[in-house]
Amino acid sequence: MSAGRVTRTQPSREAAQAATTLNLPAGAVTIRKNGIEFATARPLPAWTEVTLDIESPLEKRKVTCRGVVVACDGNRHSGYRVALLFVGLTPQTQQRLQSLSLSDLG
């Protein structure tokens, strides 16, 4: 599984918002039914809203969802472990993520 894109928007009212894109390998991602955990070299501040594109290697269909960073632990030497809670999921997206979390990929 690949969490193909993680886009972070800064809390700002300006029209041009900064965004960060992370390409995460399958081994760095754990999907839960309420959120996702992943390892990264860069920290993400708590309460940052993130847009995710999650793609399974078994099914080449992407799932796009939003979430909020609820925890980011670690350091620059060993890396960071980010916990993200999904928000505003449609019933279809929620069902798709639940099936991914129950599979070998979660």
C-alpha positions in Angstrom: 0.0 0.0 0.0 1.2 3.5 -0.7 -0.1 6.7 0.9 0.8 8.4 -2.3 0.4 12.0 -1.2 0.1 13.7 2.1 -0.7 17.4 1.7 -0.4 19.7 4.7 -1.9 23.1 4.7 -0.7 25.8 7.1 -3.3 27.5 9.3 -3.5 30.7 7.2 -6.2 32.8 5.6 -4.0 33.7 2.7 -5.0 32.6 -0.8 -1.6 30.9 -1.4 -1.2 28.2 1.3 2.0 26.2 1.7 1.7 22.5 1.1 4.0 19.6 1.8 3.9 16.3 -0.2 5.2 13.1 1.4 5.5 9.8 -0.6 5.3 7.1 2.0 6.3 3.4 1.4 3.9 0.7 2.3 6.0 -0.4 5.3 5.7 3.1 6.9 1.9 3.2 6.9 -0.6 1.5 9.3 -4.3 2.0 8.4 -6.8 2.0 11.2 -10.6 2.3 10.9 -10.5 5.8 12.5 -7.2 7.1 11.1 -3.7 6.3 9.9 -0.3 6.1 11.5 2.9 6.6 9.5 6.6 7.1 9.9 8.3 10.2 8.4 11.5 12.1 8.5 9.7 15.4 9.0 7.5 16.3 11.9 3.9 17.5 11.4 2.5 19.9 14.0 -0.5 18.7 16.0 -3.9 19.8 14.7 -2.6 20.3 11.2 -5.2 19.3 8.6 -4.0 16.8 6.0 -5.4 15.5 2.7 -4.4 11.9 1.9 -4.5 9.8 -1.2 -4.2 6.2 -0.2 -3.6 3.5 -2.8 -3.5 -0.2 -2.3 -1.1 -2.3 -4.4 -3.9 -4.9 -4.8 -6.4 -2.4 -6.1 -5.0 0.5 -8.0 -7.9 2.7 -6.9 -7.1 5.7 -4.8 -9.0 6.7 -1.7 -8.9 10.5 -0.9 -9.7 11.6 2.6 -8.9 14.4 5.1 -7.6 14.1 8.6 -6.1 16.0 11.5 -2.7 15.2 13.1 -3.4 14.2 16.7 0.1 13.1 17.7 3.7 13.4 16.3 6.3 11.7 18.4 10.0 11.2 17.8 13.1 13.2 16.8 15.1 14.2 13.8 17.6 11.4 14.4 15.3 8.4 14.6 12.3 9.9 12.6 8.8 10.7 13.6 5.6 8.6 14.1 2.5 10.6 13.1 -1.0 9.6 14.2 -3.8 11.1 12.1 -7.5 11.0 12.8 -9.9 11.0 9.7 -12.5 13.7 9.5 -15.5 14.3 7.3 -15.6 10.8 5.7 -18.4 9.8 3.4 -20.0 6.4 4.2 -18.4 5.0 1.0 -14.9 6.2 2.0 -15.4 5.0 5.5 -16.3 1.5 4.3 -13.3 1.4 1.9 -10.9 2.5 4.7 -12.4 -0.1 7.0 -11.8 -2.8 4.5 -8.2 -1.7 4.0 -7.6 -1.6 7.8 -8.9 -5.2 8.1 -6.8 -6.5 5.2 -3.2 -7.5 5.4 -2.3 -3.9 4.4 -3.6 -2.4 7.7 
